[in-house]
Amino acid sequence: LEMAVEHYYRGLALNPHQMSARYNLGVILVDLQRWQEGLEQLMQVVEERPDHGEAHNSLGVAHIHLQNLEQATWHFERAIALKPGFERARNNLKALRQQLDS
C-alpha cells in the first residue's frame, strides 16, 4: 500500500483536481492508520464534491480515531443523507453511538 500512496501523490502533483485519485489516496491512508493525513485528503474531496457519500463515511472513520466524535457523527449522518441505503455508514454510526452511550 505504501507504493500506492507514493503513486497517488505523484499523480496528484500533476493533476491536483483528480478527485477519484484523491479519494482513493485518502482511503488508503485511513487503512494505513495515517488518520490525519487521510483526513486531509478526504476533506479536499468533500470540499470539491460535497455529495461524495463514501468520502464522508471515510472521514467519519478518521475522525473517530482522532477522537473528534462530533465530527465523526456529522460525517456518518451526511453519508447516510446522501445515500440512504449506505449500510456501512449506518453501521459505523450505530457503533459510534453505542460507544458514546457506554
C-alpha positions, 0 to 999 in steps of 0.5 A: 500500500505504501507504493500506492500512496507514493503513486497517488501523490505523484499523480496528484502533483500533476493533476491536483483536481483528480478527485477519484485519485484523491479519494482513493489516496485518502482511503488508503491512508485511513487503512494505513492508520495515517488518520490525519493525513487521510483526513486531509485528503478526504476533506479536499474531496468533500470540499470539491464534491460535497455529495461524495457519500463514501468520502464522508463515511471515510472521514467519519472513520478518521475522525473517530480515531482522532477522537473528534466524535462530533465530527465523526457523527456529522460525517456518518449522518451526511453519508447516510443523507446522501445515500440512504441505503449506505449500510456501512455508514449506518453501521459505523454510526450505530457503533459510534453511538453505542460507544458514546452511550457506554 
